[in-house]
Amino acid sequence: MLKKLSAIFLLLPSAVLANNLQNITASTEPKYKISEIDVRILIRQLNNIEQCIYPELAKPGYQQIYANWNLAENLTMQYFEYQLLKELLGEENQKLMQNDTLSTEYFHLLHSRLNHQKANVDPEKCDTFKPRYKEIYKSMENALTKKNQ
């Protein structure tokens, strides 16, 4: 009996440690790893949207343009990023990525690494898109105004 108890006490810490290592490994992996291809597609689409609305972003000094955006402009771009991700990944994967910190960090890492593509703005699509952008931007402004009242 003493041998059995000794064996249990000797093996128990090993089993607990192995289980904890599996949990640590599982918790350090993103629940959703967006592919490089999907990030490249997203970047291309977002760059096209941004440069359709703000053609100056294609020129040197574009960082200053981003720095001057107001909250409504930032929220509008976030809205379009959310919509594009939902279309690209599907709503379930988009939510999984959004709600998991490691998945979001992985996405931002890839986005930062790959975001140096030039936009290819189609003038006709841009003209078609501008009213939609203005509509969303106006709704963001209205929501912010109501919130601040």
N, C-alpha and C positions, 0 to 999 in steps of 0.2 A: 504494500500500500504506500509506504514511504517513497519507494522508487517511482511509483506512478505520480504521486504528488510532486516530487522533484522534477520529473520530466515535464509535467504540465507547467510548473512555474518557470522552468527554463525555456520552454517553447512559447509560452504566452507572450512574453515581451517581443519575441521575433515576429510573431503573427501580428501583433498590434503595430509594430514598426513598419512591417510590410504594407499593412492596410493604410497607415498614415502616409507612406510614400506614394501609394496609388492615389490617395485623395489629394495630396499636394500636387502631383503631376497633373491630375485631372483639373484642378482649380487654376493651374497656370497656363492652360491651353484655352484659346478663344473658343467659344461655343460655335461661332460661325467665322470661317476664314474666307473673306471675299477674295476672288481670284484677281490676279494682275490684269487679266483681260477685262473683267468687269470694271475695275478701277480706271483703266485707260478709256473705256467707253464713257464712263461717267465724267471723267475729266474733259474729254472732248466735247461732250454735250454741255457741260457747265461753262466751259470756256466759250463755246459758241453763244450761249445765252448772255454771258457777261459782256462779251465783245459786241454782241448785237445791240445791247442797251448802252454800253459804254465803250465805243470804239477806241477811245484813248488808252484802254488797257493793253492794246497791242503795241504801244510805244514804250520807250524807256521811261522810267519814273512811275510805272504803274502802281508801285507800292503806295505812293502818295494818294492815289485815287481811292484805294481801299481804305486808307487811314481817314479819309474825309467822308466816308459813307456814314449816313445816320442809321439809327437803330432800325427804322422801317426798311431801308435798303438791305441791311444785313439779314433781317428776318425774311424778307422776300426771297433772297437768294437761298436761305436755308430751306424755305418752303419748296423751292424748285429742286434743290438737292434731295430732299426727302421724297418728293414725287418721282424723281428720276430713279432713285434707289429702289423705291417700291416697284416701279415698272421693270427694272433690270433684274432684281433679285426675287421678286415676289413679296407679298406683304408679310408672310410668316418669317422669311429669312431676314427681311429688313428690320422687323421688330426684334428678332433674336439678336441681331447685330447691335441694334440701338440700346437694348436693355442689358447687354453684357459688356462690362467695362473693358475686358481684355479684347473682345471682338472690335469694339470701337477704337481702342488704341492701335490694334493691328491695321484697321482701315486707315486711320490717320497717318500711320507710319508709311504705308504704301502710297497714300495720296501725296504726302510730302515728297517722297522719293520720285514719283512718276509725273508730278505736275509741272512739266515744262514743255508741254505740247502746244504748238501754235493752233489757234482756232481756224476754222474754215467756214466762215459765216456765209451762208447762202442768203443773198439780199431779199429774195422773195419770201423765204421762210422767216427771215427776220421781220419783215414788214407784217407778216401774218401773226407773228408771236408778240409784237410790241403791245397791242391792245390787251392781251392776256396778262402781260407783265404789269402794265399800268393798273389793271383791275385788282390784281393781288397786292400790289404796292399800296394802292389807295385803301384797301381793306385793312392792311397792316397799320397804316397811318391812323385810320379811324379807330381801330382797336386800341392803339397806344394813347390816342387823345382821350378816349373814354376812360381808360385805366388811370390816367393822370388827373382826371376831374374829381 
